Amino acid sequence: MKAKILLLAVLSCLLIFDAAAQKKDKKIKITGKVTDINNSPVMGALLMIDGETTTKKTGNDGSYKIKVKPSVAKIGVFTTITGVREEPVDGRTVINFRLDKIILPQPGTIGASREVVNDGYGYTRKDDLTKPITQTDVSDSRYASFSTIYDVLNTIPGVTVMGNNVTVRGVMTTGNSSPLFVVDGVAVTSVSQINPSSVKSIEVLKGPAASVYGLQGANGVILIRTKTGK
């Protein structure tokens, strides 16, 4: 009788230990959203766990969900523009990321068979576009013969260039009249260093199309895409 009681006690302890071990190893689900500096969703950001890459990426709306072990200390996201951004888990199940740069989706991500252009909110079918946008392909040898990027910009419809001063025609400017320059998805303060032969296309946004950039886009936005840009 005593042997049976002892056996039952041992089995009970083993069951309790096994249940505790399973509970300890049970994965937790973490969800969140990745946005850029303008609070626009970032699609295709790669998720990382404790510095290790995973196969998980953010969706079209910038959201993600992933299951991790309770022992995980950090979760991160990686883009080619911002590199790695990490946040401590600390028991949280909702972790959002706001990146410090403008990140634009790449052409073709909308799955369209027709030509697409960047309207400031993302890439849109050109024949569906109603916003004021000028797009110019500057990838041929004629443009490569220019000595500076300002010579190239001077050929773009809707753009006025005087020396190194650039303005977008048709916008109401106050104070500094310079437009916002975005090169391969990254806002920059100067484009003087860009070699004309490296430029693939230039797009000009103004009015509603530029409003996604907030006050930075008040004087218009010039999007420059290089031949090596991601």
C-alpha angles and dihedrals in degrees: 000000000000089000091055092049090049091049091051091049091051092048091049091052091049092050092049091048092048092049091049091049091050091049090049092052096043110120122238125220118236122192133181148130134258119214135171129236090284092051090251114146116260112220123202099018109157117237121227131195118205090337095311121115121239134195091249122108136179117265131237091282093048093252127132142180128195138167118230138176117262088244093064111118104186139025121196145179128218131204127168089239102048102024117212123349117185136191128191113246097214092171094307120141096188117056122169128190127208111191121211099231140059110263119193126194117246125252114273096030091113089060095236123154091205126078114285132203134188111257095183093261095064138296115320136183105268095221090053092051119112100165122100104267134149119198122186129184106220099170099107126097094258091071093042088065092066115103098218139023088244090064088056093047090052089065094053115104112246095022127107120198127191110175104307094338114106128188133176112229119232098035127110107239131193125188109336107031097193116123124231112265118212116186117192090337097313123108110232135187096218138024097186092109095057114111110225091223090061095058120102103178143352125209128190122209127188139159115008091356091061096041093090087073091059118209090347089067097045091106093044132271129255114201115200120192118193127207091248096043118124 
